[in-house]
Amino acid sequence: MSDDTIRLVTIGRIIRRRRRLLTILVVVGALVGYGTSLLFPPRYTTSASVLLPGAWEERELVTQAEIATSSVVLDRVAATLDRPGVSGSELRDRVSAKAADGNIIKISGTADTPERAQRLSDQVAQQFVTFAAQITGDSTDPEAAAPEALRQMVVQTSRRITELADEAGPGQTVESVQTRTELSKLRTALQEAINKLDQTDPAATQANMVVMGPAARPAGEAPPTRIQLIVAGALLFFLLAVIGHLTAARMSRRLRTEPEIAAALGSTLLGTVDVPGERPAHRPESHGSPRARIRRLLGVDVRWDVPAPQTSGDEASRQIRYRRVCARVRDRLPAPRRLLMVVPDGDEIARRAAGQLVAEAESDPLLRVVEVSVSQPMVPDRDNESGALVVLSAGSWTAGELAGIADACADAKHEVVGIILAGTVWARPTRSVGHSRHAATPVLAAGDDATGGSQ
């Protein structure tokens, strides 16, 4: 797994083989999301729009949006709402304003009920328009009064021009016609100037800000809603569980290839045997263990990071593989000898394979099976055995654990004469064979004159 590319089939395998654990984690995540929603009360948001007639530059619209959320406006809103404990500084986090297309300032308010959110947005919009009108309509400001005075002077000048045109006569002479033409051009120029002044005068535009109707009452909560928090919690726990499985598999140092296993044990691989795939049997000594019971409850007592078993032949074909492996063991020994079959404790596949190997030679007690703990390996001292045969499944043990088993065999004066790998397969229906398995000639012969020494 550490060298494999993460593919969809890998994630599918995690979901399929860890569905019970993932289901429990998803439920826990949903409960966490629900608990989080209880800590944060529901929020409702609505908006009110204010129209700014006339020509406005973008930076001016941004300035108006800042004014809408200024402390002066929010303090007035807080005073209007008249709610205990609600001040302008607290409203700053619940009110926002932004410039939209079409010279519109969109003011949004958030509250714990739809009615309060609607009222808050309407009050902010109204106080913003009122404050803007007060700024532009302040007559005590000399700079603000100057355009109005200029407008009055233009009106008086236009009247004087009319009087001069009347005094110039009805235009019977060339001089009178020229005089009336020049006065008319002057009056037209003054009128155009006053029109431009009206267009660029802030007081003429800002004083006409209008609220485009009351804010709509919100029909639903503002995100994140309770449902969103529950779904987010379930999804987060699911993703963390999948990522945790992938990370653990990437960091795993368990040996999976035959050369790595042979190098760790310092021996030669004699072959592989197949074990029909089935759920591991619960061993009596671990049946009452609380940890084992929890693992079975969560469904983590089955490895997920191993490929799905391949379909194999029938029982007769699997027996042939066992016999061929036993034949290779016999060929490696100069004389019939008794062997100690070492199986790592907890390797259910290897334990079943060892039992099948013993059954193949059950007419003569040739093999003695012992299970060795990988954490504290201890192999029985040599009795009348002349070597050790290690049976294990690939992808279950690290190089250090296998090296510990090899050292334990050496301490007990057992030479590791070979390694047998066991793997799971899907069994096909058994077909009838011409002769019984028990009638087969044993491939491991053990005589009474076995030396018991190591070769």
HELIX and SHEET records of a PDB file:
HELIX    1   1 LEU A    8  ARG A   17  1                                  10    
HELIX    2   2 ARG A   19  LEU A   39  1                                  21    
HELIX    3   3 GLU A   58  ALA A   68  1                                  11    
HELIX    4   4 SER A   71  LEU A   81  1                                  11    
HELIX    5   5 GLY A   88  LEU A   91  1                                   4    
HELIX    6   6 PRO A  114  THR A  136  1                                  23    
HELIX    7   7 PRO A  142  GLU A  167  1                                  26    
HELIX    8   8 VAL A  174  THR A  200  1                                  27    
HELIX    9   9 PRO A  202  GLN A  206  1                                   5    
HELIX   10  10 ARG A  226  MET A  251  1                                  26    
HELIX   11  11 GLU A  258  LEU A  265  1                                   8    
HELIX   12  12 PRO A  284  HIS A  287  1                                   4    
HELIX   13  13 PRO A  290  LEU A  298  1                                   9    
HELIX   14  14 GLU A  315  ARG A  332  1                                  18    
HELIX   15  15 GLU A  348  GLU A  360  1                                  13    
HELIX   16  16 ALA A  399  ASP A  411  1                                  13    
HELIX   17  17 ARG A  437  ALA A  439  5                                   3    
SHEET    1   A 4 VAL A  95  ALA A 100  0                                        
SHEET    2   A 4 ILE A 104  ALA A 111 -1                                        
SHEET    3   A 4 TYR A  44  LEU A  51 -1                                        
SHEET    4   A 4 VAL A 210  VAL A 211 -1                                        
SHEET    1   B 3 LEU A 269  PRO A 276  0                                        
SHEET    2   B 3 VAL A 416  TRP A 426  1                                        
SHEET    3   B 3 GLN A 310  THR A 311  1                                        
SHEET    1   C 5 LEU A 269  PRO A 276  0                                        
SHEET    2   C 5 VAL A 416  TRP A 426  1                                        
SHEET    3   C 5 ALA A 388  SER A 393  1                                        
SHEET    4   C 5 LEU A 339  PRO A 344  1                                        
SHEET    5   C 5 LEU A 367  VAL A 372  1                                        
END                                                                             
